[in-house]
Amino acid sequence: MKVVMHTNKGDMTFKLFPDIAPKTVENFVTHSKNGYYDGVTFHRVINDFMVQGGDPTATGMGGESIYGSAFEDEFSLEAFNLYGALSMANA
């Protein structure tokens, strides 16, 4: 499954793995379709390393699951250490 994120710096295309991380993918896709991420900024940017975003409070401490509470981590060796990986924090 592929998704495109439109930003003021250009578009980013992501490949999602619902067979490996079904709850994480469903959470991201549902929030995306419902406009949850519209206008949300990347609250942490480290050049040539990573960006963090998706938190509507822009603090890195906010956000919520579509399931109403935290859900189990979906770690997998099949998706470990992929260049340009998209992942979700679970704090």
Buried (B, 14 or more C-beta within 10 A) or exposed (E): EEBEEEEEEEEEEEEBBEEBBEBBBBBBBEBBEEEBBEEBBBBEEEEEEEBEBBBBEEEBEEBEBBEEEEBEEBEEEEBEEEEEEBEBEEE
